[in-house]
């Protein structure tokens, strides 16, 4: 996929609340910092709230040429005009998401081990997520950290499809993750470090050498 950004900024509703922000405010800060690929993740949010957040974030992102992906919910992605959806192993199958959203949509799929990666390669997905690369407390995947070697294996197997590395990634380790073959790093908690999310996004883009 052409033009895949180095930074995949995840707007996690719980993290936003703990930082004293709304998801829309946090998305605006990430966009101000230069992020051009956002995922809205809001487990537990009711459908109306999730739709309103998604719609407002899409409205902020569109004039900047940024893409917005909604976690899990194809229906909300469609209603809000988002660019696509990210699904996990226990969510709607990637094939079904593709059929619902169409050939141009972004459809991402989480993988946590070699069998899941092999299965994902046969699915009509836009990108493959691999993780957790390192230990993380933001999202309990139920899987152990896979390390950089898993990123390398995934990158070799994925061919032209981007590999997104996620889980415990910080500004200090992000360059090594990209060097291992990740097209981009997905970051949640570390984008809030220091209390200046726009500045933190700019710092990531500086060390990763692009959008």
C-alpha positions as CSV (number, residue, x, y, z in Angstrom):
1,X,0.0,0.0,0.0
2,X,1.5,3.3,-1.1
3,X,1.9,6.2,1.2
4,X,1.7,4.1,4.4
5,X,2.6,6.4,7.4
6,X,5.4,5.5,9.7
7,X,3.3,6.4,12.8
8,X,-0.1,4.7,13.4
9,X,-1.5,6.8,16.2
10,X,-4.1,5.0,18.3
11,X,-6.7,7.2,20.0
12,X,-7.6,5.1,22.9
13,X,-10.7,6.5,24.8
14,X,-9.6,5.2,28.1
15,X,-6.1,6.7,27.8
16,X,-7.6,10.0,26.6
17,X,-9.9,10.1,29.7
18,X,-7.0,9.5,32.0
19,X,-5.1,12.3,30.4
20,X,-8.1,14.7,30.9
21,X,-9.0,14.8,27.2
22,X,-11.8,13.6,25.0
23,X,-10.9,11.2,22.1
24,X,-11.7,14.0,19.7
25,X,-9.4,16.4,21.4
26,X,-6.7,13.8,21.5
27,X,-7.2,13.1,17.8
28,X,-6.9,16.8,17.0
29,X,-3.6,17.0,18.9
30,X,-2.2,14.0,17.0
31,X,-3.3,15.5,13.7
32,X,-1.7,18.9,14.7
33,X,1.5,17.0,15.4
34,X,1.5,15.5,11.9
35,X,-0.1,12.1,12.3
36,X,-1.8,10.9,9.1
37,X,-3.2,7.6,10.2
38,X,-5.4,7.3,13.3
39,X,-7.3,4.5,14.9
40,X,-10.2,5.1,17.3
41,X,-10.3,2.5,20.0
42,X,-13.1,2.8,22.5
43,X,-14.0,-0.6,24.0
44,X,-17.2,-0.3,26.1
45,X,-18.4,2.9,24.5
46,X,-22.0,2.8,23.4
47,X,-22.7,2.9,19.7
48,X,-24.0,6.5,19.6
49,X,-21.0,7.9,21.4
50,X,-18.6,5.9,19.3
51,X,-20.3,7.1,16.1
52,X,-20.2,10.7,17.2
53,X,-16.5,10.5,18.1
54,X,-15.7,8.7,14.8
55,X,-17.7,11.3,12.8
56,X,-16.0,14.2,14.4
57,X,-12.5,12.7,14.1
58,X,-13.1,11.9,10.4
59,X,-14.2,15.6,9.9
60,X,-10.9,16.7,11.5
61,X,-8.8,14.3,9.5
62,X,-10.2,14.6,6.0
63,X,-8.9,18.2,5.3
64,X,-5.4,17.1,6.3
65,X,-5.4,14.0,4.1
66,X,-5.3,11.7,7.1
67,X,-7.0,8.3,7.3
68,X,-9.2,7.1,10.2
69,X,-9.7,3.5,11.1
70,X,-12.3,2.4,13.7
71,X,-11.5,-0.5,15.9
72,X,-13.8,-3.5,15.6
73,X,-17.0,-1.8,14.3
74,X,-17.6,-1.9,10.6
75,X,-21.1,-0.4,11.1
76,X,-19.7,2.7,12.8
77,X,-16.9,3.0,10.2
78,X,-19.5,3.0,7.4
79,X,-21.8,5.5,9.1
80,X,-19.0,7.9,10.1
81,X,-17.3,7.8,6.7
82,X,-14.1,6.4,8.1
83,X,-11.5,4.9,5.9
84,X,-11.7,1.4,7.3
85,X,-11.7,-0.9,10.3
86,X,-9.2,-2.8,12.4
87,X,-10.3,-6.3,13.6
88,X,-8.9,-8.7,16.1
89,X,-8.9,-12.5,16.2
90,X,-12.3,-12.6,18.0
91,X,-14.0,-9.8,16.0
92,X,-15.8,-9.9,12.7
93,X,-13.8,-11.9,10.2
94,X,-11.6,-9.9,7.9
95,X,-13.3,-11.4,4.8
96,X,-16.7,-10.2,6.1
97,X,-15.3,-6.7,6.9
98,X,-13.9,-6.5,3.4
99,X,-17.3,-7.5,1.9
100,X,-19.1,-4.9,4.0
101,X,-16.7,-2.0,3.4
102,X,-15.6,-2.6,-0.2
103,X,-12.3,-3.0,-2.0
104,X,-11.0,0.5,-1.3
105,X,-11.4,0.3,2.4
106,X,-8.5,-0.1,4.9
107,X,-8.9,-3.4,6.7
108,X,-6.3,-4.4,9.3
109,X,-6.0,-7.6,11.3
110,X,-4.2,-8.3,14.5
111,X,-1.9,-11.3,14.8
112,X,-0.1,-12.6,17.8
113,X,1.7,-15.8,16.7
114,X,2.9,-17.7,13.6
115,X,-0.4,-19.6,12.9
116,X,-2.4,-16.4,13.1
117,X,0.0,-14.7,10.8
118,X,-0.2,-17.5,8.2
119,X,-3.9,-17.3,8.3
120,X,-3.9,-13.5,8.0
121,X,-1.8,-13.7,4.8
122,X,-4.6,-15.5,3.1
123,X,-7.2,-12.8,4.1
124,X,-8.1,-9.7,2.1
125,X,-6.5,-7.3,4.5
126,X,-4.7,-4.1,3.8
127,X,-2.2,-4.5,6.6
128,X,-1.1,-7.0,9.2
129,X,-0.7,-6.0,12.8
130,X,1.9,-7.9,14.9
131,X,2.3,-7.8,18.6
132,X,2.6,-7.2,21.4
133,X,6.2,-6.4,20.5
134,X,6.9,-5.6,24.1
135,X,4.9,-5.9,27.3
136,X,2.0,-3.5,27.5
137,X,-0.7,-2.7,30.1
138,X,-2.9,-0.7,27.7
139,X,-4.5,-3.7,26.1
140,X,-4.5,-7.2,27.5
141,X,-4.1,-9.4,24.4
142,X,-3.6,-12.6,26.4
143,X,-0.4,-13.2,24.4
144,X,3.2,-12.9,25.5
145,X,5.5,-10.3,23.9
146,X,6.7,-11.5,20.5
147,X,9.8,-9.3,20.1
148,X,11.5,-7.9,17.1
149,X,12.1,-11.3,15.5
150,X,8.4,-11.8,15.0
151,X,8.3,-8.4,13.3
152,X,11.1,-9.5,11.0
153,X,9.3,-12.8,10.1
154,X,6.1,-11.0,9.4
155,X,7.7,-8.4,7.2
156,X,9.4,-11.1,5.1
157,X,6.1,-13.0,4.7
158,X,3.8,-10.0,4.1
159,X,5.4,-9.0,0.8
160,X,3.9,-5.6,-0.3
161,X,1.4,-5.4,2.5
162,X,2.4,-3.2,5.4
163,X,3.2,-4.7,8.8
164,X,2.2,-2.6,11.8
165,X,4.0,-3.3,15.0
166,X,2.1,-2.7,18.2
167,X,2.6,-3.2,22.0
168,X,4.8,-1.4,24.4
169,X,6.5,0.7,21.7
170,X,8.3,3.9,22.9
171,X,10.1,6.7,21.2
172,X,13.4,5.1,22.1
173,X,12.7,1.7,20.6
174,X,10.5,2.8,17.6
175,X,13.5,3.1,15.1
176,X,14.6,-0.5,15.9
177,X,11.1,-1.7,15.3
178,X,11.0,0.0,11.8
179,X,14.5,-1.3,11.1
180,X,13.2,-4.8,11.8
181,X,10.8,-4.4,9.0
182,X,7.7,-2.7,10.3
183,X,6.1,-0.3,7.9
184,X,4.8,1.6,10.9
185,X,4.6,1.6,14.7
186,X,1.2,1.7,16.4
187,X,1.5,3.7,19.6
188,X,-1.0,4.4,22.4
189,X,0.4,5.2,25.8
190,X,3.8,6.7,24.8
191,X,2.1,9.4,22.7
192,X,0.8,10.8,26.0
193,X,4.2,10.9,27.6
194,X,5.1,14.4,28.8
195,X,1.6,15.8,28.4
196,X,2.2,17.2,24.9
197,X,0.7,14.7,22.4
198,X,1.2,17.0,19.4
199,X,4.9,17.4,20.3
200,X,5.3,13.7,21.0
201,X,3.9,12.9,17.5
202,X,6.4,15.3,16.0
203,X,9.2,13.6,17.9
204,X,8.1,10.2,16.5
205,X,8.0,11.6,13.0
206,X,11.5,13.1,13.5
207,X,13.1,9.8,14.6
208,X,11.2,7.7,12.0
209,X,11.9,10.0,9.1
210,X,8.5,10.7,7.7
211,X,4.7,10.8,8.2
